[in-house]
Amino acid sequence: MRYISTRGQAPALNFEDVVLTGLASDGGLYVPETIPQFSAEEIASWAGLPYTDIAYKVMHAFIGDEIPADTLKSMIEDTYGTFKHDAVTPLKQLDSNHYLLELFHGPTLAFKDVALQMLGRLLDHFLGKRNEHAVIMGATSGDTGSAAIEGCKPCDHVDIFILHPYNRVSEVQRRQMTTVLADNVFNIAVEGNFDDCQAIVKESFNNQDFLGGKTRLVAVNSINWARIMAQVVYYFVSAVAVGSPHRKVSFSVPSANFGDVFAGYIAYKMGLPVNQFVVATNANDILHRVISKNDFSKQPLLHTLSPSMDIVVSSNFERLLFDLYDNDGAAVEDLLKRFNNEPVHIEQPRWDKARELFDSLSVDDDTTIEVIKEAFERTGELLDPHTATGYRAAETCNRDKAVPMITLATAHPAKFEDAIVKAGFKGAPLPAHMADLMEREERFSVLPADAEAIQAFVVGNKR
Ligand SMILES: *Cc1c(COP(=O)(O)O)cnc(C)c1O
């Protein structure tokens, strides 16, 4: 399988190089040159298969023979063995035709585990094969950091350094990172804010000489194709569970960087019959504006009760643009260059085409709290604030009540107690396997907001 850049200028790469490279050298994102296809008969034959079997079929289509079958199978078994539910991503019926796809049974209780557990193992496999070593550096205000740490914990060839702003992340979020006591995991509490952390990471990527030689610096953001690939799986798994491909299904997806819902779009392109994708945002509504009124423009960042969806730009939207523009990298490059400075519009016929499949809604904090209350009264389910935006969008934008609607539950409510308490609940207990989180031993280093000091720490501690 060959992968090409959405800006059309970088060299085509195989899967291994795409995983190790992240961003393409022309600033674009890698996508498969052709999308693998599954026939309706083949999809129908997956009914009743375990998650890991479907995961193998889907991932193999993107990896080809670059990883031996037995190796890939055992990687997938290891990855999803870290999930606390046998179904990996169980589906719960909320009412006659609305379902909740629980993506939060992984080690950090959020959907990013589905992809990052797999990405860690893929990186380790390819690095080991090349006898190379990588350092991962990332900045987090919460969610992605812990999922990346858990994903890299089992890796022999990866050391991970995650920067968080000292005393500025919630205790649950901090402890999910700092209680992982593996030798290759380093938490750095930076005496500064999140922007300082991000700036230091960016500077380190721009000038990697401090690592001196063979060690590779790898990013953990959602632009890595392997993350999208791993997320494609649960669209098939959940759709088949409600009767696909004999019936169409719809999905409602709490969205920020557009990685999750884009994985659904890939499943659709691979042959899954989808009626509609509903894109839910919080008040950071760039996706809602572009989908509902073809206004693709930046707005200032807002801090909301669903912090994992607080973004200004949705990086993975570029992958959809590339498809809408029939793989014309120059057109995508031109659009995104202009987008940096001014609001832009997608060419009308191309936007119309996207609208055949995509609807959207922006849900503000007050409404999110209302939805948490209302959904609990109606269904007995306590939704986390991210999932609540998806639930409301599913109900508001549903085009056809006869089609099963699957709302993606992207986080466990215990992770975002703020919103739960604001909705009038005492709180949300952590699941049993995490119940002792507040008593576990923590390990982190407090360092000044200074790139040189932090780079010296990385060099001094990497293996
Ligand atoms: C990252 C995240 C999202 C948004 O997913 P994207 O792929 O960025 O669109 C939604 N909910 C939770 C809990 C997340 O962590």
The ligand as an SDF file (V2000), in Angstrom:
LIG
                    3D

 15 15  0  0  0  0  0  0  0  0999 V2000
   -9.8500   13.9030   21.1050 C   0  0  0  0  0  0  0  0  0  0  0  0
  -11.2460   13.7870   21.6200 C   0  0  0  0  0  0  0  0  0  0  0  0
  -12.3720   14.1260   20.8140 C   0  0  0  0  0  0  0  0  0  0  0  0
  -12.2350   14.6730   19.4040 C   0  0  0  0  0  0  0  0  0  0  0  0
  -11.7420   13.7460   18.4740 O   0  0  0  0  0  0  0  0  0  0  0  0
  -11.1100   14.2570   17.0880 P   0  0  0  0  0  0  0  0  0  0  0  0
  -10.5480   13.0430   16.4610 O   0  0  0  0  0  0  0  0  0  0  0  0
  -10.0510   15.2600   17.4540 O   0  0  0  0  0  0  0  0  0  0  0  0
  -12.2020   14.8700   16.2910 O   0  0  0  0  0  0  0  0  0  0  0  0
  -13.6330   13.9480   21.3580 C   0  0  0  0  0  0  0  0  0  0  0  0
  -13.8050   13.5070   22.6320 N   0  0  0  0  0  0  0  0  0  0  0  0
  -12.7670   13.1790   23.4210 C   0  0  0  0  0  0  0  0  0  0  0  0
  -13.0240   12.7180   24.8050 C   0  0  0  0  0  0  0  0  0  0  0  0
  -11.4570   13.3050   22.9450 C   0  0  0  0  0  0  0  0  0  0  0  0
  -10.4280   12.9760   23.7450 O   0  0  0  0  0  0  0  0  0  0  0  0
  1  2  1  0
  2  3  1  0
  2 14  2  0
  3  4  1  0
  3 10  2  0
  4  5  1  0
  5  6  1  0
  6  7  2  0
  6  8  1  0
  6  9  1  0
 10 11  1  0
 11 12  2  0
 12 13  1  0
 12 14  1  0
 14 15  1  0
M  END
$$$$
